[in-house]
Amino acid sequence: MPVVLTVLTTAVGVCARPAAVFIPHMEYIQRNLPMGLAMRLPTDIPLSGHSDIEDDKLVVRVFPSETPESFTVSIFTCERSPQPCLLASFAVDNQTNASAKRDLQRHQAIGDRIPLARNIEGYLIEGPLQNPSYQFSTLMWQQNEMIYTISYPANERENLLWMATSMVREQPLYQNR
């Protein structure tokens, strides 16, 4: 599999090695990434508490925004359902985005400080500890003039931290137009 991923990512001009679920969407992700943003994606989507979810059944959706500049890649367990099927969300905002700065400051004020890499600290807010309780935890950090956010099921804390660490270390994706 690593050989296939290398060939595919080279074909679309990507230096990063995102999780296999993103590979079919790489060109679309890069084409829709707002100019000036640098997206980071995890190298794997670990699911210890969800053994019934098959990777090839996951749905990837992209949500670009020009005003304010932001970009979100979300993973769903279904196309549509009466029940929520959001599994994970990965977002990037420019550090000048006022809303993202406020969210990061909130995470810094009330979240747990987590070292992600040398000189990069993340701030984790556990979903069940919020008022009202929330089924997703969020982790935010600032890196290279960008603010990154991961939302992941609250019962997957270690996997959330692992993904953040992999994102910090990977090369970012840039617009490919």
N, C-alpha and C positions, 0 to 999 in steps of 0.2 A: 503493500500500500504506500509506503513513503516514496517509492519511485514514481508512482502514478501522481501523487500529490505534487511532487516536485515538477513533473512535466506539465501538469495542469496549471500550477501557479505561475510557472515561467511563461506559459502560453498567453496569459493575460497580463503579464508584466508586474507581478506581485512578488515582493521580497518576503513577506510574512508567510507563516505556515499556519493558517487558521484550521480549526476543526473541520473534519470531512463534511459535516452538514452545510458548511458555508461554501464549499468549493463550486457547486453548480451555480452559485449566485454571485461569484466574485466580480465578474465583469459588470453586472448590474449594480452591485454595491459601489464599486469604484466610479462608475459613470454618474451615479446619483449623489455621491458625496459632495457636499458644498465645497467650493474652492476655499482653501485656507484651513480646512479641518483635516485632522490626521486620525483616522479610525484605528483602533486596536481591537482585535478579536482573540478569544482564547484558542489555544491549540487543541482543546478537547472540551466536551460538555459532559462532565461526570455526573451520574445520577444514582447515587447509592440508595436512595429511598424510593426509586421509581423503576424497578426492574422490568415492569410490564411495558415500558415505552421503548419502541424500536427507533433507532436513529434514522432509518430511511423513511419513517412515517412523519418525521418532524417537518413543520412548515416554517420557512424563513420569510419574514416580511421586513421591508425597509421603509423607514419614515424620515425622509429628509425635510428640513425646514430652512427657508432662507431668512425669515425674520421672526425671531432671532435665529442666527446661524446655529443649527444643531442637527444631529444625525443619530438615529436610533435603528438598531437591528434587533428585531425580536424573534423569538422562537416560540412556536405554538405546537400543541400536541394534536390539533385538529384544524380543519379548514373553517368550520363554523359549527357551533353547538349551543344549546340553551345554557350549558354550563361553561364557565370561563375555562379556557384552555391555554392561557399564557403560561409558558414555562420559564422563559428568561428574557432579559432585556439588557442590551449593551448600548450605551449612549456616549456621545462626545459633544462637548460644547466648547466654544472659544472661551478663554479665561476672561474675556471682556463682557460676556453674556451676564447681565445683572441677575437674572433668575438663577442661573447655574451657580454664580458666586454666592448668592444667598443660601442655596441648598448646600453648598460645600461648607459654608460657615456654620450652618445648623448641624451638619454632620460632625464638624470639628468640635463644636460646643457640647454636644450630647452623645456622640458616638464613641465607640471604643477605637483607640488609636492602634493601627496594625502596621508594622513595618512590612513593606512590599518589596523593596530593593534599597540599595544604598541611596540615601537622601530622598527616598520617596515613601511617604506614609499615607496609608488609606485610613478612612474613618467609616466604621461599620455601625449602622443602626439596625438592631435586631427587630424584625417585624412584630413578634409577640409582645415586645416591651413597649411598643408605641401605644398611644391612647387616641383613638381606639386601636386595638390589636390588629395587626395586618399579617397576612400569610406570606409576604415577601420581606426579606431583609434587603437593605441597600448598602452598597459600599461605594464611596467616592474618593477620588484622589486627583491631584493636579500633577501633570507631567508635560514638559515641553510646551508650555503656554496653552495647554488644553485641560479641560476638566472632564474626567471619565466617571461614568456611573454604571454599576451592575446592579440589577434587581434579580433575585433568585429565591426559590422557596426557602423559607426560614429554617426548615429542618435540614437544610443542606449547607450549613455554615462552613464546614471544612472544604467542601467543593467550591463554594463561593470564593473563599480565600485562595484556593489553588488556582482558580481561573484568573483572579485579579493578578496574581504573581506571574502567571504565564503571559497575560496581556502586557504587563509592564515591561517584560523582557523581549517581547516580539517587536519586530519592525512594524511601524504603522503603515496603513494603507492611505494612499492619496488619490485624489480625483484622477480618473483615466478617461479623458475626452479627446 
